[in-house]
Amino acid sequence: MLYVDVMNSMSYDEEDDVLFYDEVVSFTQDIMNGNSEWDVEGQNVGWKNTGGSASVSYSDAGQLLDDVTPNSSFNLKVTDLGGGAFEVWISHHDSPTGETHTFYPA
């Protein structure tokens, strides 16, 4: 199991945040391996800690990560689960203990 994590916070140099985030996007794009249709399961999402599942279309890892991360400070970890599946864990002000989005090729 491989993973990459990044911390996006005001204590880091903004230029370094961009570099780390770009590395996570590249890592995620490699895991996606050209797949664009995904079944995703969410757990402990947001301040209500809700969960659910959906079928989504993403071919661009940058857009996928932009859509699941908040427009504020956050911690992010992407884990390669094998078989084209991956997990995105995010901790932020509405979910300080973290929320999980698990993506499986559809």
C-alpha positions in Angstrom: 0.0 0.0 0.0 1.5 3.4 -1.0 0.3 6.8 0.1 1.3 10.4 -0.2 0.1 13.1 2.2 0.2 16.9 2.2 -0.5 19.5 4.7 -2.1 22.7 3.4 -1.8 25.3 6.2 -1.0 28.9 6.8 2.3 27.9 8.5 3.8 26.6 5.3 5.3 28.7 2.5 2.5 29.0 -0.1 5.0 28.0 -2.8 5.8 24.8 -1.0 2.1 24.0 -0.6 1.6 24.2 -4.4 4.6 21.9 -4.9 3.3 19.3 -2.4 -0.2 19.5 -3.7 1.0 19.1 -7.3 2.9 15.9 -6.2 -0.3 14.5 -4.7 -2.2 15.3 -7.9 0.4 13.5 -10.0 0.4 10.5 -7.6 -3.4 10.3 -7.8 -3.4 10.7 -11.6 -1.0 7.7 -11.8 -3.3 5.6 -9.7 -6.3 6.6 -11.8 -4.5 5.0 -14.8 -6.8 6.4 -17.4 -10.0 5.4 -15.7 -12.8 8.0 -15.7 -15.8 6.3 -14.2 -15.8 5.8 -10.4 -17.9 4.4 -7.6 -17.1 6.4 -4.5 -18.0 5.8 -0.9 -17.8 8.6 1.7 -17.5 8.2 5.4 -17.6 10.8 8.2 -18.1 13.6 5.7 -18.4 17.2 6.9 -19.5 18.5 10.3 -22.5 16.0 10.4 -20.2 13.0 9.8 -22.5 11.7 7.1 -21.8 8.9 4.7 -23.0 7.7 1.3 -22.1 6.5 -2.1 -22.3 7.7 -5.7 -21.1 7.1 -9.2 -19.0 9.9 -10.6 -16.9 10.8 -13.7 -13.4 12.1 -13.3 -10.5 11.7 -15.7 -8.5 14.6 -14.1 -7.0 14.0 -10.6 -6.7 17.8 -10.0 -10.4 18.4 -10.5 -11.3 15.3 -8.4 -9.1 16.5 -5.5 -10.3 20.1 -5.9 -13.9 18.9 -5.6 -13.4 16.9 -2.4 -11.2 19.4 -0.6 -12.5 22.5 1.2 -11.7 26.0 0.3 -9.7 26.4 3.6 -6.8 24.8 5.4 -6.7 21.0 5.3 -4.6 17.9 5.7 -4.8 15.4 2.8 -3.6 11.8 2.4 -4.1 9.7 -0.8 -3.6 6.0 -0.5 -3.2 3.5 -3.4 -5.4 0.5 -2.4 -4.4 -1.6 -5.5 -6.5 -2.6 -8.4 -7.1 1.0 -9.5 -8.8 1.9 -6.2 -7.6 4.7 -3.9 -8.6 6.4 -0.7 -8.6 10.2 -0.1 -8.5 11.2 3.6 -9.1 14.8 4.4 -9.0 16.6 7.8 -10.3 20.2 8.0 -12.2 22.6 10.3 -15.6 20.8 9.7 -14.1 17.4 10.0 -11.1 17.6 12.4 -10.8 13.8 12.8 -11.0 13.3 9.1 -13.3 12.2 6.4 -12.7 9.4 3.9 -13.6 9.1 0.2 -12.8 5.7 -1.3 -12.8 5.5 -5.1 -13.2 2.2 -7.0 -13.1 1.9 -10.8 -16.7 1.5 -12.0 
